[in-house]
Amino acid sequence: MNSAVLSALSALAGSSIGAFASIGTTWLTQVYQGRIQLQSRELSQREQLFNDFINLASKLYVDALGHDAPEPSDLVPLYALKARISLVAAKETTDRADEVMRRIVDTYYEPNRDFRNRRNHEAQADSKFDHLLQAFTLAGRAELGVDSWLGPVFHKPRLISR
């Protein structure tokens, strides 16, 4: 074979290999970045759901301390939020959310508390309010990877079978 043709074919082959390597590297980078962005978005959405649940549960608990029976229309948003959490959260977090909801409903059927003056408040104070959301918060923090120096812990959403 002519040395000029061989040289041209070698140059063409080298260019092709370099182009394919560049395309492959770019493609892998895009796939990896897409996965990271998706995981970050899912983590952010889960964090927002947990935040909304904590806020709504706190408001309903305070309402339960001063009322005899729950208004179903007040509890529906909490149940809906818990259902949304069940779609994306780990079982431990979902179970802790169930406990919070049960305690809120149970509190509605307990005697009302009078917080109008400090003496009554101190007499009726207990640690239930302080710990109402503690288990849920700890489960949520573990799921979000907040306590880990390695960063967020990503998990695959579980399938709901009922």
C-alpha positions as a printed Julia matrix, in Angstrom:
162×3 Matrix{Float64}:
   0.0    0.0    0.0
   1.16   3.49  -0.74
   2.66   5.25   2.28
   0.61   8.41   1.56
  -2.64   6.42   1.66
  -1.55   4.62   4.82
  -0.68   7.92   6.46
  -4.06   9.42   5.47
  -5.97   6.38   6.77
  -4.05   6.5   10.05
  -4.85  10.19  10.47
  -8.52   9.55   9.64
  -8.71   6.66  12.1
  -7.05   8.72  14.84
  -9.45  11.6   14.28
 -12.44   9.25  14.34
 -11.34   7.64  17.61
 -10.79  11.07  19.16
 -14.22  12.25  18.0
 -15.98   9.13  19.35
 -14.15   9.48  22.68
 -15.22  13.13  22.9
 -18.84  12.28  22.05
 -18.87   9.43  24.57
 -17.43  11.59  27.32
 -19.92  14.37  26.63
 -22.82  11.91  26.63
 -21.75  10.3   29.92
 -21.32  13.72  31.51
 -24.83  14.77  30.44
 -26.37  11.54  31.77
 -24.57  11.91  35.11
 -25.52  15.58  35.47
 -29.13  14.76  34.63
 -29.25  12.13  37.36
 -27.73  14.48  39.92
 -30.21  17.23  39.03
 -33.14  14.79  39.29
 -31.95  13.53  42.68
 -31.44  17.07  43.91
 -34.92  18.1   42.78
 -36.49  15.02  44.43
 -34.6   15.74  47.65
 -35.77  19.36  47.61
 -39.38  18.31  47.03
 -39.2   15.79  49.88
 -37.74  18.44  52.16
 -40.58  20.81  51.27
 -43.19  18.1   51.99
 -41.62  17.44  55.39
 -41.55  21.17  56.14
 -45.22  21.57  55.15
 -46.19  18.58  57.29
 -44.38  19.97  60.35
 -46.01  23.38  59.95
 -49.53  22.02  59.47
 -49.21  19.41  62.23
 -48.02  22.08  64.67
 -50.99  24.32  63.88
 -53.45  21.45  64.24
 -51.89  20.32  67.5
 -52.28  23.78  69.01
 -55.88  23.8   67.75
 -56.45  20.37  69.33
 -55.25  21.62  72.72
 -58.14  24.09  72.88
 -60.97  22.27  71.11
 -63.12  19.26  71.91
 -63.59  17.73  68.47
 -61.72  18.03  65.22
 -63.23  19.7   62.2
 -62.84  17.19  59.37
 -62.12  20.02  56.94
 -59.15  21.02  59.11
 -57.69  17.5   59.16
 -58.09  16.74  55.44
 -55.04  18.8   54.35
 -52.87  16.95  56.87
 -54.1   13.56  55.64
 -53.51  14.63  52.03
 -50.01  15.83  52.87
 -49.26  12.57  54.64
 -50.43  10.66  51.55
 -48.07  12.72  49.39
 -45.25  11.96  51.82
 -46.08   8.24  51.53
 -45.45   8.4   47.8
 -41.84   9.53  48.1
 -40.61   8.96  51.66
 -39.11   5.97  53.39
 -41.34   3.73  55.49
 -39.79   4.98  58.75
 -40.69   8.58  57.93
 -44.2    7.61  56.86
 -44.74   5.62  60.06
 -43.62   8.6   62.17
 -46.05  10.85  60.26
 -48.85   8.39  61.1
 -47.93   8.62  64.78
 -48.07  12.42  64.7
 -51.5   12.34  63.08
 -52.83   9.83  65.65
 -51.55  11.98  68.52
 -53.19  15.09  67.08
 -56.56  13.35  66.73
 -56.24  11.85  70.23
 -55.47  15.31  71.63
 -58.76  16.64  70.29
 -60.59  14.16  72.53
 -58.61  15.0   75.66
 -59.75  17.76  78.03
 -59.07  21.24  76.71
 -56.15  23.17  78.13
 -56.41  26.73  79.29
 -53.35  28.82  78.47
 -54.77  32.24  79.27
 -52.58  32.83  82.28
 -49.1   31.7   83.12
 -50.02  29.75  86.25
 -52.46  27.54  84.31
 -49.94  27.18  81.52
 -47.21  25.98  83.89
 -49.59  23.62  85.68
 -50.71  22.07  82.4
 -47.33  22.06  80.69
 -46.03  18.69  79.74
 -43.4   17.35  77.41
 -45.91  15.99  74.88
 -45.78  19.14  72.78
 -42.0   19.23  72.77
 -41.82  15.67  71.52
 -44.83  15.6   69.21
 -42.75  15.98  66.07
 -39.38  14.78  67.33
 -39.57  11.23  65.92
 -40.85  12.5   62.55
 -38.15  15.17  62.43
 -35.39  12.68  63.21
 -36.68  10.25  60.56
 -36.88  13.08  58.03
 -33.36  14.28  58.85
 -32.02  10.75  58.45
 -33.77  10.37  55.12
 -32.54  13.7   53.83
 -29.03  12.9   55.01
 -28.78  16.07  57.1
 -26.81  14.37  59.87
 -24.35  12.77  57.49
 -21.08  14.46  56.57
 -21.21  12.5   53.32
 -24.15  14.55  52.09
 -27.69  13.59  51.12
 -28.72   9.97  51.09
 -30.7    9.12  47.99
 -33.07   6.2   47.99
 -35.37   4.74  45.43
 -39.03   5.52  46.11
 -40.83   2.51  47.48
 -43.79   1.01  45.71
 -47.04   1.16  47.61
 -48.79  -2.17  47.63
 -52.13  -2.35  49.37
